[in-house]
Amino acid sequence: MTAPTTLVGRQALVDDLRRRLADGGRVTLSGAAGSGRTAVAAAVADGARPVWTLRPSPEDRTIAFCALADLLLQLDGQGWLGDTLPAPQRAAVDAVLTRRAGTPDPLALRLTLASLLRAGLLVVDDAQWLDEPSREILAYLVRRGGGSLGVLATVRAGEPVLTGTTELALPPLDLPQTAQLLADRGTPSRLAAKIHAAGGGIPRLLLAIGSAAAADADPATFDTAVLTPEVLAGARAMLATLDGSPRHTLLLAALADRPTLRQLRRAGRATAAHDLAAAQAAGLVEVTAEARVTLRAGALAAVLVHDAAPEQLTGGHRALAAAADDDATRLWHTSALSHLPDTALACALGDASAAVLAQGRPTRAAELALRAATLATTAVPADRISSWLIEAARAAGAAGRTDLVRSAVQLLEETPSPPADRARARLSMADAAGQALDGLDEMLSRALAEAHDDHALVAAVRLRMAWHANLAEGSPQRAAEQARAAAHHARLAADEPKQALALTMLARMQRILGEPAAEHTLAQALALPGTPAAYGLHNSPHYLALRHAYFDDQLDRARRGLLAMLPAAEDSGIAEDVVDILRNLAEVEIRSGRCQSGQARAQHALRLSERAGLSPGPSCYTAALAELAAGTPEQARRHAERALTASTHEHDQIYLARAWHALGQIELACRDNAAAARALRHVQELERRQQVRDPSLLRWHADLAEALVGVGDLDEAQQLITDVRALAGELARDGVNAALDRAEGLYRCAAGDAAHAVALLRRSQDQFAILGMPLERGRSLIALAGVERRRRRRAAARDSWQQAEEVFATAGAPIWAAATRRTADHAVDGDRADAPDLSETEAKIVGLATGGASNREIAATLFLSVKTVEATLTRLYRRTGVRSRAQLHHLLGTAERRGG
């Protein structure tokens, strides 16, 4: 077997199999076609000695002893058969290898293999194709072979396992693993969720669909239902195990919108339960406890429909129309039976589209409206057809379906419609793109030209241009200019709801730029009528007011408002609304110390985001914060790195900075100050380029100052604290000042002013307690404990550590609580040894200095300035009361011996 090029998501399984097989384990690995069974088996076998590999093919199944002949030839080529076999066994081997006439003696063959294969690894890939005599003899070998002989068989899901082996299922890749698999293949990050749904986590399908996406001229509008030869081959291989009744039932499920067992039975499939059980065993479908049926991969549904005969499709749609519970479903399947224009049917579909949209099903609403437009006759007025297509684009935009928006725009361009209608449809492309607005500037410019002197439409276009300037260009200044222009045109059009939208965007940018007018602008927006539902709650002034409450540390107000807004978002059917509100609820709850609830909401938001095909950047960022608070740094890092990759691919400047900030916080939590400083300097540079002035939006400043203190860059840390404190004071940002107090306390301690440090840190933890921010308070208490310990005030240090542990435990942050307890225990051990308390960077500098390195050599090794090294050593001499490196070396050695 050829070694696999990738084992994304499989390494833990490979390691587990190697452990099992090293002890003579017997395992059958089952999985759907294309799931990577061969790649896993090859990885397990790589390096094993000796190893024998059988790979029977479908045509071998009818040839007696075919697989056994392959194994015997391998043994003979390795010299294992030799001349010492007893005569009956030699005769049986020669008969299998056709060196003599006659029927092989099965018992002699069994004894031959049992005596020869006492150790090593036997791999049987695609064991479902074994001929029956070989299967029986190999089953004997599994039962009676040498104790250290490992046997690994692989079979297609749903096929019998090799007798005597333990079955292990090869699971499909999850979404993060899919994203990792596709990351190095030029596939845009936001498509990972769509490709995962289309490929069902099956590597062969994922790679085939991902290759098509990477080659697409416009990946933003890539349709995962495109059936390339590679996708067809992969899906057909998976479906090969089904025929007859099960395949017919699966086709019906593929034609249905949201199939259930009840619906399939009503459509005439009396054997549906039995058929679905067979498909489930083959890894093709999932059936929930509520009997809802989901095909494992969207590509399977597309290929089932593609390969079906015309009469099968007609019969399926007719049966589903008869079984429909509502008019929209009945019309959808009825329209699939019609290939000729039909005025009555087109109008009925258009009406049904509006009804379905009101039910919160924007994707199906868009599909119905598009079908109405394609079936319209010349008797249908052109403006009505245009209205269907505009509504189709709007519904698809709300659902994030760029492929459906593109279809609507193309049909509008082929329809006698005014330029303004085409502009309205184009706007939905920006809505569907979500965070991935990069590359849409040309489309928006065309829409602006088509809008001409329609002030309401110009306002709508300018609003999207503001979103583009903020997200894709990272320029809140240009975004503010576009938002101001949008508000002006909306006012000329007397369109107060759009004016409210534009003023909301302007207030958002003014807050970023640190302009005091932001709250006045937001108040103007709040005084106007409610914003249009199609734009979503996340663009409304009421939502922005709750975000401002979060930035201002009014956490209870923000939480109450978001909880009240959530049901309306869920009823709207706009995925971005639900995801944004859940994400921000999660962030509010994490900051206010409801960490477990915040973690659950962040995970829910991520799942919904993935399902809707939204950019993973924002939801992964929030998930990283949640995992850092209530989970593990390792899981937090995975989410943050995925957010970083997605935001980089999509040129989303806002969440690129947030992803770097999350990584910086994780590195700080893991006490890698150098890595934290590197990550947070990215944030500093991004916010400098984006002209972000308000320090309350993304609170990286104190974190960077803390990391700089940790690596010994005290001058830079002091300057940063001074600059940001001036801004925080000017804008009255109490939470920012409390974090700066913590950072300055650490700076003062490192500079040798421990008394001032204690005062600052006590003020920091008191202020965070008042603001109701327990995680931040806990961090300040940990810093305070460290300073108290340096002052040899051990009782005060233990008290602060105990308070921090209690604060973290109450907030639902068990990892932080445990880490605090471990730190305290370690400090107590160190106190017993009377060891000088050194920071990470101080310890490295001391180690090099006492080892004979010069200041310049230390600076080069640790990537510090010579000035920083000199200042650090001077502080250490003063703190420990020594005057030279030799005395410092003697002091540390004495402390170490006492500790021992």
C-alpha positions, 0 to 999 in steps of 0.5 A: 500500500502507498503511504497516505499524503494526509491523515487529517483527523485520523492520527489518534485512530492510527496510534490506537490501532498500532497499540492494539495490533502490537499485542496481537489484536485482531481488528476490522476497520469499517467505513463508507467508500472514500472514508480513508480506510486504505490510508489508515491501514497504510499508516498503521502498516508503515514501519511494521515488520514483518507485514503482509498486505492483501488487497482483493478486488471485486473480480477476485471474489469468485476465484477460489483461493485467490487471496490466499495465493497472493499471501503465499506468493509474498511468503515464498518471495520472502523465503518463508516457505522454504523446503521444511514444510511437511509434505501435505502442507507443501502439496496444498501450497503448490495446489493453491499456486497451481504448481500441481494439479488437484484441490488444495487441502484446507486443513493443511493450508490452515496449519501452514499459515498458523505455523508460519505467521506467529508474529508481525502484521497481516493487513487485508484491505477491502476484505468484503472482496475475499473469496470464500475459501480464503476467507474461511482460512484467514478466519481460522488464522485469526482465531488460532494464529500466533499470539503476537500476530496482528490482523487488520482488515478493512471493509466497506460499511454495512459489509460483514467483518472478518470473523474473529475480529473486533469491529471499529467504525471509521467516523467521518471527519468533523467540520474543523478536520474538514477545514484543516484538510481543505486549508492547504488546497486553496479552498476559501475558509467560508466554504468549508462548512458547505463542502463539509455538508456536501461531502458528509465528512468523507475525505474522497468527496471533500477533496473532490468538491474542494478541488472544484471550489478552488478551481472556480473563478468566483469561489464566493458563489461556488455551488457545492452541487456541481457534479464533477467527474470526481464527485460523481465517482466518489458518490457512486462508490458510496451508493454502490452497496444499495440497489432496488428498494433501498435506493428507490427510498433514498431517491425519494428522500433526496427529492424531499425538502425535509424528509421524515419516515412518515412522509416516505411511507405516505409517499408509497414506500411501505418498506421505508424503515427497512430500506433506511436501516440498510442505508444507515448501516452503509453509512449513507443516512442518519435517522434521528429519534424523531424519524427525520431522515438526513443523507450523510452527504449532500452530494449523495442526494445530487448524484441520486437525482442525476443518475435517476431515470426520468420516469423515476424522478416523475414518479417520485415528485408525483408521490411526494406532491400527493403526500405533502402536508402544505401547499408550498411543498405540493406546489414545489413537487408539482412544478418539478413535473412541469417543463412548460411555462404555466401562468397559473402555476407560476403565480401560485409558486410566487404566492407560496414563496412569500408564505414560506418566507414568513414561516422563516424558511428563506432558502425554500422561499428563494427556490420557489420564487426562482421556479415561479420566474422560470415557469412564467409565460408572456401573460405574466407582467414583466414587473411581476417576474422582476419582483419574484426575482428580487424577492428570491435574491433577498431571501437567498441573501438572508439565507447566505445562499450566494448561488441562489442570489447569482441565479436570480441576478442572471435571470434578471439580466435576461429579463426586460427589467429596469436597472434599479431592479438589477441593483436591488438584486445585486445588493443581496449578494453583499447580504449573502456574503456576510463577513466575506465582502472582499472582492464585491467593490466592483459589484457595488459600484455597478449597483450604485450606477444602476440606482441612478437618482433613486435616493432610497436605493442609493442609500441602500447601496451606500450602506453596503459600501460602508460595510465593505469599507469597514470589514474588507478595507479595515477603514472605519473613516471611509465607512463613516463617510459612506454611512453619512452619505447613506443617511443623507439619501435616505432622508431625501427619500423620506425613508426613515427606516433606512435612515435609521440603518445608516445612522446606526452604521455611522454610530458604530464607526464613530464609536470605533474612532473614539468620537463623542458624537457616537451616542448622539448619532445612535440616539437619533437612530433609536428615535426613528421607526424600526429598521426593515426586517430584511436587514436583520436585527444585527444591523438595528440601532437597538442591537447596537445600543446593547453592544455599547452597553457591553463595551461600557461594562453594563453587563446586566443591561446587555444580557437582558436586552439580548435575551429579549431579542433572541426569540425574534431573531430565531423567528426571523429565519435570518441565520446571521441574526441568531448567530450574532445574538448568541455570540454576543450573549456568550461574550457578555456571559463570559465577562460577567462570570456565567462561563458555562452558559457562555460556552454553551451559547458559543458552541450553539452559535458555531454550529448554526454558523456552520450549518448556514454557511456563514464565515467561521471567523466570528463564531470561532473567535467567540468559541475561543474565548468561551473555551479559554474561560470554561474549557481548555487552552488547547481547544481555545487555540484550535478555535482561535487558529481557525478564526485566524485562517478564515479571517485571513482568507476573507480579508476580514480585518475586524475579526483578524484582529480579534483572532490575534487577540484571542491567541494572545490571551491564550498565550498569556494564560499559558504563561508564554509572554513572548508568544503573547507579545507577538500575537498582540503586536499584530492586534496593535498594528491592525488597529493602528491601520484601522484607526481604532481609537476607543480602547473599550472595543477590543481590550488588548492594550493591558494584555500586551503591556502585561506580556511586555513586562513578562519579556522585560520590555518595561519601557515599551510597556510603560509607554503603552500604559501611559498612552492608553490610560489617557484615552481611557480617562478621556472616554471614561472607560472604567473597565479599561482603566482597571485592566491598565491598573493590573498591567501597571501593577506588574510593571511597578513590581518588575521595576522594584516598586512593590508597594505601589504595585500592591496598591494598583492591583488592589484597586484593579481587583476592587474595580472589577468586583464593582463592575461584575467581571469575575474572570478579570478580578481573578487575574488581578488577584493572581497578580496581587498574590505574586507581588505579595509573595515577592514582598515575602508577605506569604499570608497575604499571597495565600489569601489572594490566591485563595480568593482567586480560586474561589472567584474562578470556581464560582464563575464556572471556570474550573481550569482557571481555578485548578491552575490557580491552586497549582500555582499557589501550591508551587509557590508554597514549595518555593517559599519553603526553599527560600528561592528568589521568585523570578519571572519567566524572562528573568529566569532565562536571563539569569540562567544565561548570565550565570552560565557565562554569557555576555549581555549582548549574547543574552540579548541576541539569544532571547531577542531582547535589547541589550538595554533590557538585559542590563536593566533586568540584571540591575533590578535583580541585584537590587531585589536580591541584595547581591552585587555580581553574577557570581553572588547571584549564582551562589544565591540561586544554588543555595536556594536550590539545595535547600529546596532539594 
